[in-house]
Amino acid sequence: MRFSGIYQRIIAGCFCILAGLNPVNSYRSHESLINLSNTEIQHKVSTEKLFFSYFKNKGFSNGKIEIPELQIEVNLKENQFFKKEEDIVDVCERIKEIRKQFGLPDPNPKCVLGYGWCGFLHAECNGKTAYGYIILIREDLNEVSRVYTIGHESGHFLWYIHQKSAVYQKFKNPKYIQSKILTNCEFAILCGWVAVKIAGYSLNDCLIMNIENPELEKKSDFLKNLVRNYLMKKSDKENNAEEGTRTPTS
C-alpha cells in the first residue's frame, strides 16, 4: 500500500459561556504533514489501523461513547474518535497546546471566552478520512454550570457526528422539537438544558444572560421552555414502553 502521510487540521470549534453564550465560531487552519519513519511498516498496515493507532496514541477513544449527562450512548464509526478533557484551567491555552501537538498554528486569541469548547480534527491518508472530536471543560465550575456546559458541548459533538436523533427521541414530540432546531448552536443550547433537567435542577431557577446578543438570550429561553414542556419524564418513558409491548386485541 502506498502511504503518503497523514494530513490533519482542526477545522471547527464551538464555544459556550453560561453567563453569556457566544455564537458558534469556526476557523480553518493551514495543513500540517505527519510522516511515519518506517516506510516498510507503512506498506503492511491498513489505513484504518493506522488511523486507530494514530488517534489512540493521542488519547482518543473509539466505539461506544457514553454521555451520562444526556443519558445516552452513541457508537462511533470506524473513522471517528473522541476525547473529553475536564478541569481545564484555561480553555484557550489548552486549544493552543492541542494545535501545537498536531503541528498547527495558534488560533485567534479571542477564540474561546467561556466555560467549554468542542472542535474536531480532520485527518486524511491514502484518500480516506478520519475525524477526532475533542471536548474541553473548564475547571472550578459550580455543579449546574458544569452539567450545562458538558451537555452543551456534547450537543456540538452529536451534531458533528449526525446523532441528533438520540436527543430528539427523549421528547414527547421529536419531530416538533427537531423542526425548531435550525443550527448547531441551537441544538447545543437545547442539549445543555436537557442535561440540567436530567440532573434534577429546576429550569425556572436557571437562565443565560447575554447583554451583547439579546436575541440569543431569547432563543435560549425558548429552547429551555421546550425542554421543560416536552422532555419525557421517567413515567412517560415507562408508559411508552408498556404501550409498545402491549398485544393488540381484536
VEXVEXTI-746583 format. One record per residue (C-alpha): residue number from 1; residue in three letters; chain; x, y, z. Coordinates in steps of 0.25 Angstrom, whole numbers, plus 5000, padded with zeros to 4 digits. Each point is the difference from the previous one (the first is absolute). Example, Ala and Ser with C-alpha at 12.3 -4.5 7.8 and 13.67 -1.06 7.14 Angstrom:
<recs>
nuza->1	lumvex->ALA	zapa->A	x->5049	y->4982	z->5031
nuza->2	lumvex->SER	zapa->A	x->5006	y->5014	z->4998
</recs>
This chain:
<recs>
nuza->1	lumvex->MET	zapa->A	x->5000	y->5000	z->5000
nuza->2	lumvex->ARG	zapa->A	x->5006	y->5013	z->4996
nuza->3	lumvex->PHE	zapa->A	x->5000	y->5010	z->5012
nuza->4	lumvex->SER	zapa->A	x->5001	y->5015	z->4998
nuza->5	lumvex->GLY	zapa->A	x->4998	y->5005	z->5015
nuza->6	lumvex->ILE	zapa->A	x->4989	y->5005	z->5008
nuza->7	lumvex->TYR	zapa->A	x->4995	y->5014	z->4998
nuza->8	lumvex->GLN	zapa->A	x->4992	y->5006	z->5012
nuza->9	lumvex->ARG	zapa->A	x->4994	y->5013	z->5003
nuza->10	lumvex->ILE	zapa->A	x->4990	y->5005	z->5011
nuza->11	lumvex->ILE	zapa->A	x->4990	y->5006	z->4992
nuza->12	lumvex->ALA	zapa->A	x->4989	y->5003	z->5009
nuza->13	lumvex->GLY	zapa->A	x->4997	y->5004	z->5014
nuza->14	lumvex->CYS	zapa->A	x->4988	y->5004	z->5008
nuza->15	lumvex->PHE	zapa->A	x->5000	y->5008	z->5013
nuza->16	lumvex->CYS	zapa->A	x->4990	y->5003	z->5011
nuza->17	lumvex->ILE	zapa->A	x->4999	y->5009	z->5012
nuza->18	lumvex->LEU	zapa->A	x->4989	y->4997	z->5010
nuza->19	lumvex->ALA	zapa->A	x->5000	y->5015	z->5005
nuza->20	lumvex->GLY	zapa->A	x->5001	y->5005	z->4986
nuza->21	lumvex->LEU	zapa->A	x->4999	y->4990	z->4989
nuza->22	lumvex->ASN	zapa->A	x->5009	y->5002	z->4988
nuza->23	lumvex->PRO	zapa->A	x->4995	y->4997	z->4986
nuza->24	lumvex->VAL	zapa->A	x->5006	y->4989	z->4992
nuza->25	lumvex->ASN	zapa->A	x->5014	y->5003	z->4995
nuza->26	lumvex->SER	zapa->A	x->5008	y->4993	z->4989
nuza->27	lumvex->TYR	zapa->A	x->5014	y->5001	z->4995
nuza->28	lumvex->ARG	zapa->A	x->5008	y->4992	z->4990
nuza->29	lumvex->SER	zapa->A	x->5015	y->4998	z->5002
nuza->30	lumvex->HIS	zapa->A	x->5012	y->4997	z->4991
nuza->31	lumvex->GLU	zapa->A	x->5002	y->4985	z->4997
nuza->32	lumvex->SER	zapa->A	x->5012	y->4993	z->5007
nuza->33	lumvex->LEU	zapa->A	x->5006	y->4987	z->4995
nuza->34	lumvex->ILE	zapa->A	x->5004	y->4989	z->5009
nuza->35	lumvex->ASN	zapa->A	x->5010	y->4989	z->4995
nuza->36	lumvex->LEU	zapa->A	x->5002	y->4987	z->5006
nuza->37	lumvex->SER	zapa->A	x->5014	y->4995	z->5001
nuza->38	lumvex->ASN	zapa->A	x->5000	y->4986	z->4996
nuza->39	lumvex->THR	zapa->A	x->4994	y->4999	z->4985
nuza->40	lumvex->GLU	zapa->A	x->5001	y->4985	z->5000
nuza->41	lumvex->ILE	zapa->A	x->4990	y->4999	z->5012
nuza->42	lumvex->GLN	zapa->A	x->4991	y->5010	z->4993
nuza->43	lumvex->HIS	zapa->A	x->4998	y->4991	z->4988
nuza->44	lumvex->LYS	zapa->A	x->4995	y->4989	z->5009
nuza->45	lumvex->VAL	zapa->A	x->4991	y->5008	z->5008
nuza->46	lumvex->SER	zapa->A	x->4986	y->5003	z->4995
nuza->47	lumvex->THR	zapa->A	x->4995	y->5014	z->5000
nuza->48	lumvex->GLU	zapa->A	x->4989	y->4997	z->5011
nuza->49	lumvex->LYS	zapa->A	x->5010	y->4994	z->5009
nuza->50	lumvex->LEU	zapa->A	x->5010	y->5012	z->4998
nuza->51	lumvex->PHE	zapa->A	x->4988	y->5010	z->5004
nuza->52	lumvex->PHE	zapa->A	x->4997	y->4991	z->5012
nuza->53	lumvex->SER	zapa->A	x->5014	y->5000	z->5005
nuza->54	lumvex->TYR	zapa->A	x->5002	y->5015	z->4997
nuza->55	lumvex->PHE	zapa->A	x->4988	y->5005	z->5008
nuza->56	lumvex->LYS	zapa->A	x->5002	y->4990	z->5011
nuza->57	lumvex->ASN	zapa->A	x->5014	y->5004	z->5003
nuza->58	lumvex->LYS	zapa->A	x->4995	y->5014	z->5001
nuza->59	lumvex->GLY	zapa->A	x->4989	y->4996	z->5011
nuza->60	lumvex->PHE	zapa->A	x->4988	y->4998	z->4991
nuza->61	lumvex->SER	zapa->A	x->4989	y->4989	z->5001
nuza->62	lumvex->ASN	zapa->A	x->4992	y->4993	z->4990
nuza->63	lumvex->GLY	zapa->A	x->4988	y->4991	z->5000
nuza->64	lumvex->LYS	zapa->A	x->4989	y->5003	z->5011
nuza->65	lumvex->ILE	zapa->A	x->5000	y->5013	z->5006
nuza->66	lumvex->GLU	zapa->A	x->4992	y->5003	z->5012
nuza->67	lumvex->ILE	zapa->A	x->4994	y->5014	z->5004
nuza->68	lumvex->PRO	zapa->A	x->4994	y->4998	z->5014
nuza->69	lumvex->GLU	zapa->A	x->4996	y->5015	z->5001
nuza->70	lumvex->LEU	zapa->A	x->4990	y->4997	z->4988
nuza->71	lumvex->GLN	zapa->A	x->4998	y->4986	z->5004
nuza->72	lumvex->ILE	zapa->A	x->5004	y->4995	z->4986
nuza->73	lumvex->GLU	zapa->A	x->5011	y->4992	z->4993
nuza->74	lumvex->VAL	zapa->A	x->5004	y->5000	z->4986
nuza->75	lumvex->ASN	zapa->A	x->5008	y->4991	z->4991
nuza->76	lumvex->LEU	zapa->A	x->5011	y->5006	z->4993
nuza->77	lumvex->LYS	zapa->A	x->5003	y->4996	z->4986
nuza->78	lumvex->GLU	zapa->A	x->5014	y->4994	z->4997
nuza->79	lumvex->ASN	zapa->A	x->5005	y->5013	z->4995
nuza->80	lumvex->GLN	zapa->A	x->4995	y->5008	z->5012
nuza->81	lumvex->PHE	zapa->A	x->5008	y->5003	z->5013
nuza->82	lumvex->PHE	zapa->A	x->4996	y->5007	z->5013
nuza->83	lumvex->LYS	zapa->A	x->5007	y->5007	z->5012
nuza->84	lumvex->LYS	zapa->A	x->4995	y->5008	z->5011
nuza->85	lumvex->GLU	zapa->A	x->5008	y->5008	z->5010
nuza->86	lumvex->GLU	zapa->A	x->4995	y->5006	z->5013
nuza->87	lumvex->ASP	zapa->A	x->5006	y->5009	z->5010
nuza->88	lumvex->ILE	zapa->A	x->5007	y->5009	z->4990
nuza->89	lumvex->VAL	zapa->A	x->5006	y->5012	z->5006
nuza->90	lumvex->ASP	zapa->A	x->5000	y->5009	z->4987
nuza->91	lumvex->VAL	zapa->A	x->4992	y->4994	z->4988
nuza->92	lumvex->CYS	zapa->A	x->5006	y->5009	z->4990
nuza->93	lumvex->GLU	zapa->A	x->5014	y->4997	z->5005
nuza->94	lumvex->ARG	zapa->A	x->4997	y->4985	z->4999
nuza->95	lumvex->ILE	zapa->A	x->4995	y->5001	z->4986
nuza->96	lumvex->LYS	zapa->A	x->5013	y->5007	z->4996
nuza->97	lumvex->GLU	zapa->A	x->5007	y->4988	z->5007
nuza->98	lumvex->ILE	zapa->A	x->4992	y->4990	z->4992
nuza->99	lumvex->ARG	zapa->A	x->5002	y->5007	z->4987
nuza->100	lumvex->LYS	zapa->A	x->5015	y->5001	z->5003
nuza->101	lumvex->GLN	zapa->A	x->5000	y->4985	z->5002
nuza->102	lumvex->PHE	zapa->A	x->4994	y->4998	z->4986
nuza->103	lumvex->GLY	zapa->A	x->5010	y->5010	z->4994
nuza->104	lumvex->LEU	zapa->A	x->4989	y->5010	z->4998
nuza->105	lumvex->PRO	zapa->A	x->5001	y->5015	z->5002
nuza->106	lumvex->ASP	zapa->A	x->4994	y->5008	z->5012
nuza->107	lumvex->PRO	zapa->A	x->4985	y->5003	z->4998
nuza->108	lumvex->ASN	zapa->A	x->4994	y->5014	z->5001
nuza->109	lumvex->PRO	zapa->A	x->5004	y->5005	z->5015
nuza->110	lumvex->LYS	zapa->A	x->4985	y->5003	z->5002
nuza->111	lumvex->CYS	zapa->A	x->4995	y->4986	z->4995
nuza->112	lumvex->VAL	zapa->A	x->4995	y->4996	z->5014
nuza->113	lumvex->LEU	zapa->A	x->4995	y->5009	z->5011
nuza->114	lumvex->GLY	zapa->A	x->4991	y->4990	z->5007
nuza->115	lumvex->TYR	zapa->A	x->4999	y->4987	z->5008
nuza->116	lumvex->GLY	zapa->A	x->5001	y->4990	z->4989
nuza->117	lumvex->TRP	zapa->A	x->5004	y->4996	z->4986
nuza->118	lumvex->CYS	zapa->A	x->4998	y->4990	z->4990
nuza->119	lumvex->GLY	zapa->A	x->5008	y->4998	z->4987
nuza->120	lumvex->PHE	zapa->A	x->5004	y->4989	z->4991
nuza->121	lumvex->LEU	zapa->A	x->5013	y->4996	z->4992
nuza->122	lumvex->HIS	zapa->A	x->4999	y->4996	z->4986
nuza->123	lumvex->ALA	zapa->A	x->5010	y->4989	z->4995
nuza->124	lumvex->GLU	zapa->A	x->5003	y->4995	z->4986
nuza->125	lumvex->CYS	zapa->A	x->5008	y->4988	z->4996
nuza->126	lumvex->ASN	zapa->A	x->5000	y->4993	z->4986
nuza->127	lumvex->GLY	zapa->A	x->4987	y->5006	z->4996
nuza->128	lumvex->LYS	zapa->A	x->4993	y->4996	z->5013
nuza->129	lumvex->THR	zapa->A	x->4995	y->5010	z->5011
nuza->130	lumvex->ALA	zapa->A	x->4999	y->4999	z->5015
nuza->131	lumvex->TYR	zapa->A	x->4995	y->5009	z->5011
nuza->132	lumvex->GLY	zapa->A	x->5005	y->5003	z->5014
nuza->133	lumvex->TYR	zapa->A	x->4990	y->5007	z->5009
nuza->134	lumvex->ILE	zapa->A	x->5004	y->5008	z->5012
nuza->135	lumvex->ILE	zapa->A	x->4992	y->5006	z->5012
nuza->136	lumvex->LEU	zapa->A	x->5007	y->5009	z->5010
nuza->137	lumvex->ILE	zapa->A	x->4993	y->5004	z->5013
nuza->138	lumvex->ARG	zapa->A	x->5006	y->5011	z->5009
nuza->139	lumvex->GLU	zapa->A	x->5003	y->4997	z->5015
nuza->140	lumvex->ASP	zapa->A	x->4993	y->5006	z->5012
nuza->141	lumvex->LEU	zapa->A	x->4986	y->5001	z->4995
nuza->142	lumvex->ASN	zapa->A	x->4989	y->4999	z->5009
nuza->143	lumvex->GLU	zapa->A	x->4992	y->4987	z->4998
nuza->144	lumvex->VAL	zapa->A	x->4988	y->5005	z->4992
nuza->145	lumvex->SER	zapa->A	x->5010	y->5008	z->4991
nuza->146	lumvex->ARG	zapa->A	x->5009	y->4987	z->4998
nuza->147	lumvex->VAL	zapa->A	x->4987	y->4992	z->4996
nuza->148	lumvex->TYR	zapa->A	x->4995	y->5010	z->4991
nuza->149	lumvex->THR	zapa->A	x->5014	y->5002	z->4993
nuza->150	lumvex->ILE	zapa->A	x->5002	y->4985	z->4998
nuza->151	lumvex->GLY	zapa->A	x->4986	y->4999	z->4994
nuza->152	lumvex->HIS	zapa->A	x->5002	y->5012	z->4991
nuza->153	lumvex->GLU	zapa->A	x->5014	y->4995	z->4995
nuza->154	lumvex->SER	zapa->A	x->4995	y->4986	z->4998
nuza->155	lumvex->GLY	zapa->A	x->4989	y->5006	z->4992
nuza->156	lumvex->HIS	zapa->A	x->5010	y->5005	z->4990
nuza->157	lumvex->PHE	zapa->A	x->5007	y->4987	z->5000
nuza->158	lumvex->LEU	zapa->A	x->4987	y->4993	z->4997
nuza->159	lumvex->TRP	zapa->A	x->4997	y->5010	z->4989
nuza->160	lumvex->TYR	zapa->A	x->5013	y->4997	z->4993
nuza->161	lumvex->ILE	zapa->A	x->4998	y->4985	z->5000
nuza->162	lumvex->HIS	zapa->A	x->4986	y->5001	z->4996
nuza->163	lumvex->GLN	zapa->A	x->4994	y->4994	z->5012
nuza->164	lumvex->LYS	zapa->A	x->4990	y->5010	z->5004
nuza->165	lumvex->SER	zapa->A	x->4988	y->4990	z->5000
nuza->166	lumvex->ALA	zapa->A	x->5006	y->4994	z->5013
nuza->167	lumvex->VAL	zapa->A	x->4996	y->5013	z->5007
nuza->168	lumvex->TYR	zapa->A	x->4987	y->5003	z->4992
nuza->169	lumvex->GLN	zapa->A	x->4995	y->4986	z->5004
nuza->170	lumvex->LYS	zapa->A	x->4999	y->5005	z->5014
nuza->171	lumvex->PHE	zapa->A	x->4989	y->5009	z->4997
nuza->172	lumvex->LYS	zapa->A	x->4985	y->4998	z->5000
nuza->173	lumvex->ASN	zapa->A	x->4999	y->5005	z->4985
nuza->174	lumvex->PRO	zapa->A	x->5014	y->4998	z->4994
nuza->175	lumvex->LYS	zapa->A	x->4996	y->5005	z->4986
nuza->176	lumvex->TYR	zapa->A	x->4995	y->5013	z->5006
nuza->177	lumvex->ILE	zapa->A	x->5012	y->5003	z->5008
nuza->178	lumvex->GLN	zapa->A	x->5009	y->4997	z->4988
nuza->179	lumvex->SER	zapa->A	x->4992	y->5010	z->4992
nuza->180	lumvex->LYS	zapa->A	x->5004	y->5011	z->5010
nuza->181	lumvex->ILE	zapa->A	x->5015	y->4997	z->4999
nuza->182	lumvex->LEU	zapa->A	x->5007	y->5007	z->4988
nuza->183	lumvex->THR	zapa->A	x->5014	y->5001	z->5004
nuza->184	lumvex->ASN	zapa->A	x->5012	y->4993	z->5007
nuza->185	lumvex->CYS	zapa->A	x->4999	y->5011	z->5011
nuza->186	lumvex->GLU	zapa->A	x->4986	y->4998	z->5003
nuza->187	lumvex->PHE	zapa->A	x->5001	y->4985	z->5001
nuza->188	lumvex->ALA	zapa->A	x->5011	y->5002	z->5010
nuza->189	lumvex->ILE	zapa->A	x->4992	y->5009	z->5008
nuza->190	lumvex->LEU	zapa->A	x->4989	y->4990	z->5000
nuza->191	lumvex->CYS	zapa->A	x->5009	y->4989	z->5005
nuza->192	lumvex->GLY	zapa->A	x->5005	y->5009	z->5011
nuza->193	lumvex->TRP	zapa->A	x->4986	y->5002	z->5005
nuza->194	lumvex->VAL	zapa->A	x->4997	y->4985	z->4999
nuza->195	lumvex->ALA	zapa->A	x->5012	y->4997	z->5008
nuza->196	lumvex->VAL	zapa->A	x->4996	y->5010	z->5011
nuza->197	lumvex->LYS	zapa->A	x->4986	y->4994	z->5000
nuza->198	lumvex->ILE	zapa->A	x->5005	y->4985	z->5001
nuza->199	lumvex->ALA	zapa->A	x->5009	y->5004	z->5012
nuza->200	lumvex->GLY	zapa->A	x->4988	y->5004	z->5007
nuza->201	lumvex->TYR	zapa->A	x->5002	y->5016	z->5001
nuza->202	lumvex->SER	zapa->A	x->4988	y->5009	z->4998
nuza->203	lumvex->LEU	zapa->A	x->5000	y->5007	z->4987
nuza->204	lumvex->ASN	zapa->A	x->4993	y->5011	z->5006
nuza->205	lumvex->ASP	zapa->A	x->5012	y->5004	z->5008
nuza->206	lumvex->CYS	zapa->A	x->5010	y->4999	z->4988
nuza->207	lumvex->LEU	zapa->A	x->5002	y->5011	z->4990
nuza->208	lumvex->ILE	zapa->A	x->5010	y->5004	z->4989
nuza->209	lumvex->MET	zapa->A	x->5003	y->5015	z->5000
nuza->210	lumvex->ASN	zapa->A	x->5006	y->5006	z->4987
nuza->211	lumvex->ILE	zapa->A	x->5000	y->5015	z->5000
nuza->212	lumvex->GLU	zapa->A	x->5007	y->5001	z->4987
nuza->213	lumvex->ASN	zapa->A	x->4991	y->4990	z->4993
nuza->214	lumvex->PRO	zapa->A	x->4985	y->5001	z->5006
nuza->215	lumvex->GLU	zapa->A	x->4995	y->4992	z->4988
nuza->216	lumvex->LEU	zapa->A	x->5008	y->4989	z->5004
nuza->217	lumvex->GLU	zapa->A	x->4996	y->5001	z->5015
nuza->218	lumvex->LYS	zapa->A	x->4985	y->5000	z->4995
nuza->219	lumvex->LYS	zapa->A	x->5003	y->4987	z->4991
nuza->220	lumvex->SER	zapa->A	x->5006	y->4994	z->5013
nuza->221	lumvex->ASP	zapa->A	x->4988	y->5002	z->5008
nuza->222	lumvex->PHE	zapa->A	x->4991	y->4995	z->4989
nuza->223	lumvex->LEU	zapa->A	x->5009	y->4987	z->4999
nuza->224	lumvex->LYS	zapa->A	x->4999	y->4999	z->5015
nuza->225	lumvex->ASN	zapa->A	x->4985	y->5000	z->5000
nuza->226	lumvex->LEU	zapa->A	x->5000	y->4989	z->4989
nuza->227	lumvex->VAL	zapa->A	x->5008	y->4991	z->5010
nuza->228	lumvex->ARG	zapa->A	x->4991	y->5004	z->5011
nuza->229	lumvex->ASN	zapa->A	x->4987	y->4997	z->4993
nuza->230	lumvex->TYR	zapa->A	x->5004	y->4988	z->4991
nuza->231	lumvex->LEU	zapa->A	x->5012	y->4992	z->5006
nuza->232	lumvex->MET	zapa->A	x->4994	y->4987	z->5004
nuza->233	lumvex->LYS	zapa->A	x->5000	y->4996	z->5014
nuza->234	lumvex->LYS	zapa->A	x->5004	y->4986	z->5005
nuza->235	lumvex->SER	zapa->A	x->4985	y->4997	z->5002
nuza->236	lumvex->ASP	zapa->A	x->4997	y->5004	z->4985
nuza->237	lumvex->LYS	zapa->A	x->5011	y->4991	z->4995
nuza->238	lumvex->GLU	zapa->A	x->4995	y->4988	z->5008
nuza->239	lumvex->ASN	zapa->A	x->4986	y->5003	z->4995
nuza->240	lumvex->ASN	zapa->A	x->5005	y->5000	z->4986
nuza->241	lumvex->ALA	zapa->A	x->5008	y->4987	z->5002
nuza->242	lumvex->GLU	zapa->A	x->4987	y->4994	z->5005
nuza->243	lumvex->GLU	zapa->A	x->4992	y->5004	z->4989
nuza->244	lumvex->GLY	zapa->A	x->5010	y->4995	z->4990
nuza->245	lumvex->THR	zapa->A	x->5000	y->4986	z->5006
nuza->246	lumvex->ARG	zapa->A	x->4985	y->4999	z->5001
nuza->247	lumvex->THR	zapa->A	x->4994	y->4989	z->4992
nuza->248	lumvex->PRO	zapa->A	x->4989	y->5006	z->4990
nuza->249	lumvex->THR	zapa->A	x->4986	y->4994	z->5002
nuza->250	lumvex->SER	zapa->A	x->4989	y->4998	z->4990
</recs>
